[in-house]
Amino acid sequence: MAAPNQPQWTTLGKLSFPQSAQTNAKSVEVFVFQGLYDGKTPVTIKRVKKSLNVVDKKVLREINHPSITRYYTTEVDDEFQYIATEISADTLEVIALKGVEGRKNKEPDTTKPAIGSHKEILHQISSAVAYLHNKKIIHGNINPQSIVICEQPPTLSDLKPLPKAKLANFEIEGARDGWKAPEYELKAEDLSPASDVFSLGIVFAYLLSNGLHPFGPVHLQQSNILFGFLHLSEEKLNDPNAVDLMKRMLDIDPTTRITIKGVLGHPYFMGSEEAVAFICKAVDEVLKPEMSLVEEGCESSIIKELRNGEQPIIRGYWKQYLTPYVKKLIERRSYDAKSLPGLLLAIRDKAVQYADQSPEVKAEFGSKPEGYWIYWSSLFPSLLIHTWRVMASRLGTTV
């Protein structure tokens, strides 16, 4: 970047940037380029027409979250506002399309920043949205281009930190076609936090399917959103937890759509320890008391719900899928191998008894909780989400 005192640069308040940024593309409502803040700090500058609504500067200054781009200042000339925020290297668009044959952005992998797993990115951005909603701020323009990749400064504990995905573009009011919630088209003033969740749900689907939009080709996206013509490529996604979450986020009715708090508490974001703890709690606090009622001759709606959807999970006789030493261990007790409750009891019991197991069993399970949960969830991928749907409300969790 050229020094700000060179002739081709101009200074406006605390911002310095190329003179061409003031004169180029004047018909464009929002024009993005790089400049300097206070003559030394590189920033991203958005040149915005004065006719556009911009979030109040006082609100922008109060925003402080590790997954939201930092706001520096706003300067004004006769035609435009110039909003300076933390500099970014790329957008989520590049990450979503990385390595996809026949699509754009096919540079070698070495040119793409390593920023963690897709799940980590989505959790960071969801946390940022939750932060804004807690402050009564609606982003209103969530899409892959408003999620940017920012380099992180080194620290004593991490001299080479990974770049971080951050939520941006919350300064300018408006939304991009193909990413708007259906209620935006019907009545823009009815936008609410639920509208952000819908747009974020599209981003989830777009990233997890490597750039496939869940509402079809560009020219049909907004009309498909309006009429609820959703297509999630479940085979490509290959994650029942993710599919369930996205369907809840992309509910056409904002009054029944999952909240951002619900998004963060969904099984898709559960770690291994949390998932094992949930299964154990569900068994101890719900399943076992219900089984006692059945033994006394009563009916149990919970066990009926569990069993109604069990066949795609247990696939007939769940013990047949176990590894040799684990299967031998399980067969020492009379778990019902033809029912999901039997499987849940086994998972709970062996989690509690893990320390007492033989080296051979531990080798098959892996370490606890990570390896232990990977063992069960890889054999029965839909087990957690189905159990959560039935049990969560009984355990005080919002579904």
VOPAGU-2260 file (C-alpha; in pm, 1 decimal, decimal comma):
REM VOPAGU-2260
SITE   aa  ch    i         X         Y         Z
SITE  MET   A    0       0,0       0,0       0,0
SITE  ALA   A    1     142,5     340,0    -100,7
SITE  ALA   A    2     238,1     593,2     165,1
SITE  PRO   A    3     -42,3     842,5     240,4
SITE  ASN   A    4     176,5    1147,6     168,5
SITE  GLN   A    5     219,9    1052,3    -197,1
SITE  PRO   A    6      35,6    1271,0    -452,2
SITE  GLN   A    7    -208,7     999,4    -559,6
SITE  TRP   A    8    -346,2     975,1    -204,1
SITE  THR   A    9    -599,5    1198,2     -32,6
SITE  THR   A   10    -679,5    1254,5     334,8
SITE  LEU   A   11   -1028,8    1293,3     475,7
SITE  GLY   A   12   -1037,2    1340,4     851,4
SITE  LYS   A   13    -852,8    1046,0    1001,8
SITE  LEU   A   14    -866,1     841,6     679,2
SITE  SER   A   15    -613,6     830,2     395,1
SITE  PHE   A   16    -687,5     651,1      68,7
SITE  PRO   A   17    -620,2     661,2    -307,9
SITE  GLN   A   18    -774,2     963,6    -479,9
SITE  SER   A   19    -937,6     729,4    -731,2
SITE  ALA   A   20   -1161,9     597,3    -449,9
SITE  GLN   A   21   -1346,1     930,2    -451,3
SITE  THR   A   22   -1387,4     953,8    -826,6
SITE  ASN   A   23   -1424,3     592,7    -951,1
SITE  ALA   A   24   -1762,5     421,2    -986,3
SITE  LYS   A   25   -1962,5     713,6    -849,1
SITE  SER   A   26   -2288,6     548,5    -948,8
SITE  VAL   A   27   -2217,4     250,0    -722,5
SITE  GLU   A   28   -2403,7     274,8    -392,3
SITE  VAL   A   29   -2134,0      92,4    -193,1
SITE  PHE   A   30   -1771,2      83,8    -307,8
SITE  VAL   A   31   -1511,8    -103,8     -98,9
SITE  PHE   A   32   -1137,5     -41,0     -97,1
SITE  GLN   A   33    -840,2     -26,8     140,5
SITE  GLY   A   34    -683,5     274,4     307,6
SITE  LEU   A   35    -520,6     387,6     630,1
SITE  TYR   A   36    -658,6     506,6     961,4
SITE  ASP   A   37    -452,2     772,3    1142,4
SITE  GLY   A   38    -188,6     739,4     871,2
SITE  LYS   A   39     -66,9     399,1     988,5
SITE  THR   A   40    -338,6     137,9    1049,3
SITE  PRO   A   41    -459,6     -51,6     737,0
SITE  VAL   A   42    -840,0     -56,3     720,3
SITE  THR   A   43   -1122,4    -158,3     491,8
SITE  ILE   A   44   -1317,3     149,4     379,6
SITE  LYS   A   45   -1673,3     137,2     252,4
SITE  ARG   A   46   -1769,8     440,7      47,2
SITE  VAL   A   47   -2147,5     468,4      89,2
SITE  LYS   A   48   -2390,6     704,0     -84,1
SITE  LYS   A   49   -2547,9     946,7     161,1
SITE  SER   A   50   -2891,9     832,4      47,3
SITE  LEU   A   51   -2838,6     492,6     214,4
SITE  ASN   A   52   -2930,3     433,6     576,2
SITE  VAL   A   53   -2625,8     371,6     795,1
SITE  VAL   A   54   -2619,7     242,8    1154,3
SITE  ASP   A   55   -2560,7     521,2    1406,0
SITE  LYS   A   56   -2189,5     579,2    1481,0
SITE  LYS   A   57   -2253,8     563,9    1855,7
SITE  VAL   A   58   -2397,7     213,0    1816,3
SITE  LEU   A   59   -2102,5     105,5    1600,3
SITE  ARG   A   60   -1851,4     229,0    1858,4
SITE  GLU   A   61   -2017,6      23,5    2132,7
SITE  ILE   A   62   -1987,3    -304,9    1941,6
SITE  ASN   A   63   -1702,1    -514,4    2078,2
SITE  HIS   A   64   -1695,1    -885,2    1993,6
SITE  PRO   A   65   -1405,5   -1108,8    1881,1
SITE  SER   A   66   -1605,0   -1232,2    1580,2
SITE  ILE   A   67   -1724,2    -890,2    1457,5
SITE  THR   A   68   -1500,7    -659,9    1257,7
SITE  ARG   A   69   -1376,1    -362,7    1455,4
SITE  TYR   A   70   -1520,0     -21,3    1366,3
SITE  TYR   A   71   -1275,3     271,8    1350,3
SITE  THR   A   72   -1445,5     585,0    1221,8
SITE  THR   A   73   -1679,6     743,6     966,4
SITE  GLU   A   74   -1579,5    1042,5     756,0
SITE  VAL   A   75   -1804,2    1239,9     519,2
SITE  ASP   A   76   -1763,1    1449,3     203,8
SITE  ASP   A   77   -2023,7    1616,1     -18,8
SITE  GLU   A   78   -2147,3    1289,8    -173,1
SITE  PHE   A   79   -2042,6     994,0      40,3
SITE  GLN   A   80   -1985,4     852,4     385,3
SITE  TYR   A   81   -1659,5     661,3     432,6
SITE  ILE   A   82   -1687,8     386,9     696,9
SITE  ALA   A   83   -1357,3     237,1     816,5
SITE  THR   A   84   -1346,6    -109,4     970,0
SITE  GLU   A   85   -1089,4    -380,2    1042,0
SITE  ILE   A   86    -901,9    -485,6     730,2
SITE  SER   A   87    -988,3    -826,1     583,4
SITE  ALA   A   88    -810,1   -1059,6     343,2
SITE  ASP   A   89   -1104,6   -1242,6     190,3
SITE  THR   A   90   -1469,5   -1339,6     233,9
SITE  LEU   A   91   -1652,7   -1659,4     319,3
SITE  GLU   A   92   -1743,5   -1684,4     -50,2
SITE  VAL   A   93   -1386,6   -1798,8    -120,1
SITE  ILE   A   94   -1391,8   -2055,6     161,4
SITE  ALA   A   95   -1725,9   -2199,6      46,2
SITE  LEU   A   96   -1603,3   -2244,8    -311,0
SITE  LYS   A   97   -1256,2   -2368,8    -219,2
SITE  GLY   A   98   -1153,0   -2665,4    -432,1
SITE  VAL   A   99   -1490,1   -2702,7    -605,1
SITE  GLU   A  100   -1434,7   -2831,3    -957,7
SITE  GLY   A  101   -1566,9   -2610,2   -1233,3
SITE  ARG   A  102   -1633,9   -2311,7   -1008,3
SITE  LYS   A  103   -1454,8   -1984,4    -952,2
SITE  ASN   A  104   -1173,3   -1918,6    -703,3
SITE  LYS   A  105    -972,2   -2226,4    -796,1
SITE  GLU   A  106    -630,7   -2096,0    -689,4
SITE  PRO   A  107    -397,7   -2345,6    -516,4
SITE  ASP   A  108    -492,5   -2428,7    -158,0
SITE  THR   A  109    -184,5   -2244,0     -32,9
SITE  THR   A  110    -349,4   -1915,1    -130,4
SITE  LYS   A  111    -649,0   -1980,2      96,4
SITE  PRO   A  112    -617,2   -1896,8     466,2
SITE  ALA   A  113    -656,2   -2187,6     709,4
SITE  ILE   A  114    -919,8   -2060,7     953,3
SITE  GLY   A  115   -1043,8   -2372,8    1127,0
SITE  SER   A  116   -1326,1   -2611,3    1047,5
SITE  HIS   A  117   -1655,0   -2505,6     890,8
SITE  LYS   A  118   -1826,4   -2581,5    1220,3
SITE  GLU   A  119   -1588,7   -2350,0    1406,6
SITE  ILE   A  120   -1651,3   -2070,7    1154,5
SITE  LEU   A  121   -2028,6   -2109,1    1181,9
SITE  HIS   A  122   -2015,0   -2114,0    1561,1
SITE  GLN   A  123   -1806,5   -1794,3    1566,0
SITE  ILE   A  124   -2048,3   -1614,7    1334,8
SITE  SER   A  125   -2353,5   -1743,9    1523,1
SITE  SER   A  126   -2199,8   -1611,6    1846,2
SITE  ALA   A  127   -2152,0   -1273,9    1676,5
SITE  VAL   A  128   -2517,5   -1266,2    1566,8
SITE  ALA   A  129   -2628,3   -1360,5    1920,1
SITE  TYR   A  130   -2419,3   -1071,0    2054,4
SITE  LEU   A  131   -2588,8    -824,9    1817,0
SITE  HIS   A  132   -2934,4    -959,1    1903,1
SITE  ASN   A  133   -2863,0    -920,9    2275,1
SITE  LYS   A  134   -2793,5    -554,1    2199,4
SITE  LYS   A  135   -3123,7    -529,3    2006,5
SITE  ILE   A  136   -2934,7    -490,8    1677,3
SITE  ILE   A  137   -3053,8    -670,0    1364,0
SITE  HIS   A  138   -2775,5    -722,2    1110,5
SITE  GLY   A  139   -3014,6    -741,5     814,7
SITE  ASN   A  140   -2753,5    -828,2     550,7
SITE  ILE   A  141   -2598,2   -1164,8     636,8
SITE  ASN   A  142   -2446,5   -1339,4     334,8
SITE  PRO   A  143   -2106,7   -1493,4     245,3
SITE  GLN   A  144   -1968,2   -1155,8     140,2
SITE  SER   A  145   -2047,2   -1002,8     479,1
SITE  ILE   A  146   -1840,2   -1267,2     657,2
SITE  VAL   A  147   -1475,4   -1177,0     613,5
SITE  ILE   A  148   -1139,7   -1336,9     691,7
SITE  CYS   A  149    -913,9   -1123,8     911,5
SITE  GLU   A  150    -549,1   -1179,1     999,9
SITE  GLN   A  151    -486,7   -1190,7    1374,8
SITE  PRO   A  152    -194,2   -1021,9    1553,7
SITE  PRO   A  153      60,7   -1252,4    1721,8
SITE  THR   A  154      55,2   -1293,1    2097,7
SITE  LEU   A  155     304,0   -1433,8    2348,0
SITE  SER   A  156     109,7   -1760,8    2358,3
SITE  ASP   A  157      51,1   -1780,7    1980,9
SITE  LEU   A  158     314,7   -1625,5    1755,1
SITE  LYS   A  159     140,7   -1741,9    1435,6
SITE  PRO   A  160    -234,4   -1728,4    1503,1
SITE  LEU   A  161    -474,5   -1853,1    1237,8
SITE  PRO   A  162    -683,6   -1595,1    1050,5
SITE  LYS   A  163   -1034,9   -1558,6    1191,3
SITE  ALA   A  164   -1378,2   -1539,9    1029,4
SITE  LYS   A  165   -1566,8   -1228,7    1138,1
SITE  LEU   A  166   -1909,1   -1080,7    1076,8
SITE  ALA   A  167   -1897,6    -754,3     881,1
SITE  ASN   A  168   -2124,0    -520,6     679,5
SITE  PHE   A  169   -2360,9    -454,8     969,4
SITE  GLU   A  170   -2300,4     -80,6     929,6
SITE  ILE   A  171   -2522,0     -40,3     621,1
SITE  GLU   A  172   -2893,0    -117,8     631,0
SITE  GLY   A  173   -3027,6    -332,6     348,0
SITE  ALA   A  174   -3011,9    -690,7     223,4
SITE  ARG   A  175   -2885,0    -885,7     -75,1
SITE  ASP   A  176   -3124,3   -1080,9    -298,9
SITE  GLY   A  177   -3093,8   -1454,9    -250,8
SITE  TRP   A  178   -3015,6   -1416,5     118,7
SITE  LYS   A  179   -3322,2   -1226,9     245,0
SITE  ALA   A  180   -3575,9   -1388,9     475,1
SITE  PRO   A  181   -3922,4   -1427,6     314,6
SITE  GLU   A  182   -4074,4   -1168,6     548,0
SITE  TYR   A  183   -3833,1    -908,4     402,5
SITE  GLU   A  184   -4010,6    -936,8      68,8
SITE  LEU   A  185   -4355,7    -917,0     227,4
SITE  LYS   A  186   -4299,3    -628,9     468,3
SITE  ALA   A  187   -3946,8    -499,1     528,1
SITE  GLU   A  188   -4044,8    -323,7     851,0
SITE  ASP   A  189   -4134,7    -663,7     998,9
SITE  LEU   A  190   -3768,3    -766,5    1006,9
SITE  SER   A  191   -3667,8    -917,1    1338,3
SITE  PRO   A  192   -3386,6   -1127,1    1485,6
SITE  ALA   A  193   -3558,9   -1425,2    1318,0
SITE  SER   A  194   -3479,2   -1267,3     980,5
SITE  ASP   A  195   -3106,2   -1279,5    1058,8
SITE  VAL   A  196   -3139,4   -1646,5    1156,7
SITE  PHE   A  197   -3294,7   -1727,4     818,2
SITE  SER   A  198   -3014,4   -1553,7     627,2
SITE  LEU   A  199   -2758,3   -1726,3     848,8
SITE  GLY   A  200   -2926,0   -2061,1     771,5
SITE  ILE   A  201   -2864,7   -2002,4     400,9
SITE  VAL   A  202   -2499,0   -1928,1     479,7
SITE  PHE   A  203   -2477,2   -2255,5     677,1
SITE  ALA   A  204   -2611,6   -2453,2     380,4
SITE  TYR   A  205   -2393,9   -2265,2     131,4
SITE  LEU   A  206   -2072,2   -2325,4     326,2
SITE  LEU   A  207   -2139,4   -2687,2     425,4
SITE  SER   A  208   -2229,4   -2785,5      66,9
SITE  ASN   A  209   -1927,0   -2606,6     -87,4
SITE  GLY   A  210   -2115,3   -2325,0    -253,3
SITE  LEU   A  211   -2451,8   -2484,0    -338,7
SITE  HIS   A  212   -2734,9   -2243,1    -263,6
SITE  PRO   A  213   -3029,6   -2419,2     -90,9
SITE  PHE   A  214   -3282,5   -2217,3    -292,4
SITE  GLY   A  215   -3147,5   -2293,4    -637,9
SITE  PRO   A  216   -2992,8   -2082,0    -915,6
SITE  VAL   A  217   -2944,9   -1707,0    -876,4
SITE  HIS   A  218   -3243,5   -1599,8   -1086,5
SITE  LEU   A  219   -3483,6   -1815,7    -881,7
SITE  GLN   A  220   -3342,0   -1779,5    -531,8
SITE  GLN   A  221   -3554,6   -1497,5    -394,3
SITE  SER   A  222   -3882,2   -1631,8    -536,9
SITE  ASN   A  223   -3798,2   -1980,0    -406,2
SITE  ILE   A  224   -3731,3   -1827,9     -63,5
SITE  LEU   A  225   -4067,1   -1651,4     -71,5
SITE  PHE   A  226   -4254,8   -1973,9    -153,5
SITE  GLY   A  227   -4043,3   -2203,4      65,0
SITE  PHE   A  228   -3894,7   -2411,6    -217,6
SITE  LEU   A  229   -3599,3   -2540,7     -15,1
SITE  HIS   A  230   -3356,8   -2804,5    -138,6
SITE  LEU   A  231   -3092,5   -2927,2     103,0
SITE  SER   A  232   -2853,8   -3180,3     -46,1
SITE  GLU   A  233   -2871,5   -3420,5     249,0
SITE  GLU   A  234   -2642,4   -3678,1      86,3
SITE  LYS   A  235   -2378,7   -3414,6      17,4
SITE  LEU   A  236   -2412,0   -3267,0     365,4
SITE  ASN   A  237   -2391,0   -3614,1     525,6
SITE  ASP   A  238   -2469,1   -3479,9     872,6
SITE  PRO   A  239   -2818,1   -3534,8    1020,4
SITE  ASN   A  240   -2749,4   -3280,3    1296,1
SITE  ALA   A  241   -2660,7   -3008,2    1044,7
SITE  VAL   A  242   -2961,8   -3086,7     825,2
SITE  ASP   A  243   -3200,3   -3065,8    1122,1
SITE  LEU   A  244   -3054,6   -2732,4    1231,1
SITE  MET   A  245   -3071,8   -2577,5     884,6
SITE  LYS   A  246   -3433,8   -2683,9     837,2
SITE  ARG   A  247   -3518,5   -2508,7    1164,5
SITE  MET   A  248   -3325,9   -2196,0    1060,7
SITE  LEU   A  249   -3491,5   -2192,3     717,8
SITE  ASP   A  250   -3846,9   -2227,4     849,4
SITE  ILE   A  251   -4055,4   -1994,3     632,1
SITE  ASP   A  252   -4257,0   -1882,5     937,0
SITE  PRO   A  253   -4052,5   -1641,1    1152,3
SITE  THR   A  254   -4270,9   -1709,3    1456,5
SITE  THR   A  255   -4172,2   -2078,0    1466,9
SITE  ARG   A  256   -3815,9   -2036,1    1336,3
SITE  ILE   A  257   -3540,0   -2135,9    1578,3
SITE  THR   A  258   -3378,9   -1846,3    1769,7
SITE  ILE   A  259   -3006,6   -1771,1    1760,0
SITE  LYS   A  260   -2988,2   -1900,6    2119,3
SITE  GLY   A  261   -3146,3   -2223,5    1996,5
SITE  VAL   A  262   -2894,1   -2238,9    1711,9
SITE  LEU   A  263   -2600,7   -2223,0    1953,6
SITE  GLY   A  264   -2760,6   -2486,3    2179,2
SITE  HIS   A  265   -2841,5   -2727,5    1894,6
SITE  PRO   A  266   -2675,1   -3075,0    1883,0
SITE  TYR   A  267   -2483,7   -2968,9    1569,5
SITE  PHE   A  268   -2262,1   -2759,4    1795,7
SITE  MET   A  269   -2235,1   -3011,2    2078,9
SITE  GLY   A  270   -1882,8   -3128,7    2151,8
SITE  SER   A  271   -1810,5   -3490,3    2243,8
SITE  GLU   A  272   -1823,6   -3429,1    2618,4
SITE  GLU   A  273   -2150,2   -3238,7    2590,4
SITE  ALA   A  274   -2308,0   -3507,0    2370,2
SITE  VAL   A  275   -2213,2   -3790,5    2607,4
SITE  ALA   A  276   -2339,0   -3587,1    2904,7
SITE  PHE   A  277   -2669,5   -3521,7    2724,1
SITE  ILE   A  278   -2725,5   -3893,1    2654,1
SITE  CYS   A  279   -2644,7   -3984,2    3014,9
SITE  LYS   A  280   -2878,5   -3716,1    3150,7
SITE  ALA   A  281   -3156,7   -3817,3    2911,8
SITE  VAL   A  282   -3129,5   -4179,5    3021,8
SITE  ASP   A  283   -3106,1   -4107,5    3395,8
SITE  GLU   A  284   -3368,0   -3833,6    3420,3
SITE  VAL   A  285   -3618,1   -3934,5    3153,4
SITE  LEU   A  286   -3572,0   -4279,6    3001,1
SITE  LYS   A  287   -3521,0   -4486,9    3317,8
SITE  PRO   A  288   -3825,8   -4341,4    3501,0
SITE  GLU   A  289   -4036,1   -4398,2    3188,4
SITE  MET   A  290   -3916,6   -4759,0    3160,0
SITE  SER   A  291   -4015,8   -4814,2    3523,3
SITE  LEU   A  292   -4366,6   -4691,5    3440,6
SITE  VAL   A  293   -4386,8   -4935,7    3148,2
SITE  GLU   A  294   -4279,0   -5222,0    3375,1
SITE  GLU   A  295   -4570,7   -5128,9    3602,3
SITE  GLY   A  296   -4811,8   -5161,7    3311,4
SITE  CYS   A  297   -4840,0   -4793,0    3219,4
SITE  GLU   A  298   -4788,4   -4643,3    2873,4
SITE  SER   A  299   -4502,5   -4406,5    2793,7
SITE  SER   A  300   -4543,1   -4147,1    2518,2
SITE  ILE   A  301   -4170,0   -4072,1    2537,5
SITE  ILE   A  302   -4064,0   -4431,0    2472,9
SITE  LYS   A  303   -4323,9   -4449,3    2196,8
SITE  GLU   A  304   -4173,9   -4136,6    2033,8
SITE  LEU   A  305   -3823,2   -4276,0    2064,5
SITE  ARG   A  306   -3921,6   -4604,8    1907,3
SITE  ASN   A  307   -4127,7   -4448,7    1628,2
SITE  GLY   A  308   -3812,3   -4323,3    1460,1
SITE  GLU   A  309   -3565,0   -4588,4    1568,6
SITE  GLN   A  310   -3531,1   -4812,3    1263,3
SITE  PRO   A  311   -3322,0   -4578,1    1043,8
SITE  ILE   A  312   -3089,5   -4544,4    1343,5
SITE  ILE   A  313   -3049,9   -4899,3    1477,4
SITE  ARG   A  314   -3103,6   -5065,9    1137,3
SITE  GLY   A  315   -3263,4   -5380,3    1275,9
SITE  TYR   A  316   -3024,1   -5519,5    1536,7
SITE  TRP   A  317   -2780,0   -5257,3    1661,3
SITE  LYS   A  318   -2536,9   -5499,7    1831,0
SITE  GLN   A  319   -2430,5   -5638,8    1493,9
SITE  TYR   A  320   -2249,6   -5313,6    1410,7
SITE  LEU   A  321   -2027,5   -5313,7    1718,6
SITE  THR   A  322   -1657,6   -5399,3    1715,3
SITE  PRO   A  323   -1559,2   -5738,5    1867,5
SITE  TYR   A  324   -1448,6   -5642,7    2219,4
SITE  VAL   A  325   -1723,4   -5384,5    2266,5
SITE  LYS   A  326   -1984,2   -5632,4    2140,6
SITE  LYS   A  327   -1858,8   -5894,0    2385,6
SITE  LEU   A  328   -1880,3   -5639,3    2668,1
SITE  ILE   A  329   -2233,4   -5530,4    2573,2
SITE  GLU   A  330   -2357,3   -5889,0    2553,5
SITE  ARG   A  331   -2277,6   -5944,2    2920,6
SITE  ARG   A  332   -2598,5   -5755,5    2994,0
SITE  SER   A  333   -2942,8   -5800,3    2847,3
SITE  TYR   A  334   -2974,5   -5475,9    2649,9
SITE  ASP   A  335   -3258,9   -5490,1    2399,0
SITE  ALA   A  336   -3065,2   -5500,5    2071,0
SITE  LYS   A  337   -3380,7   -5431,2    1868,9
SITE  SER   A  338   -3470,4   -5100,0    2033,5
SITE  LEU   A  339   -3324,0   -4751,2    2059,7
SITE  PRO   A  340   -3383,6   -4736,1    2437,7
SITE  GLY   A  341   -3161,4   -5043,8    2469,0
SITE  LEU   A  342   -2885,6   -4870,1    2274,2
SITE  LEU   A  343   -2914,0   -4550,8    2481,8
SITE  LEU   A  344   -2888,9   -4751,7    2804,3
SITE  ALA   A  345   -2573,9   -4923,6    2676,0
SITE  ILE   A  346   -2410,3   -4593,7    2577,7
SITE  ARG   A  347   -2491,4   -4442,0    2915,7
SITE  ASP   A  348   -2371,1   -4742,9    3116,8
SITE  LYS   A  349   -2039,8   -4784,4    2933,8
SITE  ALA   A  350   -1971,4   -4411,0    2963,5
SITE  VAL   A  351   -2015,0   -4432,0    3339,9
SITE  GLN   A  352   -1808,6   -4752,5    3358,9
SITE  TYR   A  353   -1540,7   -4644,9    3108,3
SITE  ALA   A  354   -1254,2   -4634,6    3362,3
SITE  ASP   A  355   -1316,9   -5000,0    3456,1
SITE  GLN   A  356   -1302,7   -5136,1    3100,1
SITE  SER   A  357   -1025,1   -5357,9    2965,4
SITE  PRO   A  358    -743,3   -5213,3    2750,3
SITE  GLU   A  359    -892,9   -5390,6    2447,5
SITE  VAL   A  360   -1234,0   -5227,3    2495,9
SITE  LYS   A  361   -1074,3   -4886,4    2554,8
SITE  ALA   A  362    -868,2   -4929,0    2237,7
SITE  GLU   A  363   -1187,9   -4982,4    2035,7
SITE  PHE   A  364   -1374,9   -4700,1    2206,5
SITE  GLY   A  365   -1086,7   -4455,3    2195,4
SITE  SER   A  366   -1029,5   -4191,2    2460,7
SITE  LYS   A  367   -1319,8   -4050,6    2659,6
SITE  PRO   A  368   -1506,3   -3837,8    2576,7
SITE  GLU   A  369   -1379,2   -3763,0    2222,3
SITE  GLY   A  370   -1306,9   -4114,5    2099,6
SITE  TYR   A  371   -1597,2   -4263,6    2291,5
SITE  TRP   A  372   -1850,6   -4033,0    2128,4
SITE  ILE   A  373   -1695,8   -4066,4    1783,1
SITE  TYR   A  374   -1730,1   -4443,8    1819,3
SITE  TRP   A  375   -2105,5   -4431,1    1880,5
SITE  SER   A  376   -2192,2   -4136,5    1654,7
SITE  SER   A  377   -2007,3   -4285,1    1356,0
SITE  LEU   A  378   -2200,3   -4610,3    1394,1
SITE  PHE   A  379   -2536,3   -4438,6    1455,8
SITE  PRO   A  380   -2518,9   -4086,0    1300,7
SITE  SER   A  381   -2884,0   -3990,6    1364,9
SITE  LEU   A  382   -2893,3   -4111,8    1725,6
SITE  LEU   A  383   -2817,8   -3777,7    1890,2
SITE  ILE   A  384   -3055,5   -3559,2    1689,9
SITE  HIS   A  385   -3345,8   -3804,5    1721,9
SITE  THR   A  386   -3292,6   -3840,4    2097,6
SITE  TRP   A  387   -3262,0   -3463,5    2135,0
SITE  ARG   A  388   -3590,0   -3402,2    1948,0
SITE  VAL   A  389   -3773,4   -3632,9    2187,9
SITE  MET   A  390   -3592,1   -3556,0    2512,0
SITE  ALA   A  391   -3475,2   -3193,6    2499,9
SITE  SER   A  392   -3800,6   -3029,3    2608,7
SITE  ARG   A  393   -3829,5   -3278,5    2895,8
SITE  LEU   A  394   -3480,8   -3171,0    3011,0
SITE  GLY   A  395   -3560,8   -2799,0    3000,2
SITE  THR   A  396   -3394,0   -2730,9    2663,4
SITE  THR   A  397   -3564,6   -2532,2    2389,0
SITE  VAL   A  398   -3615,5   -2737,4    2073,2
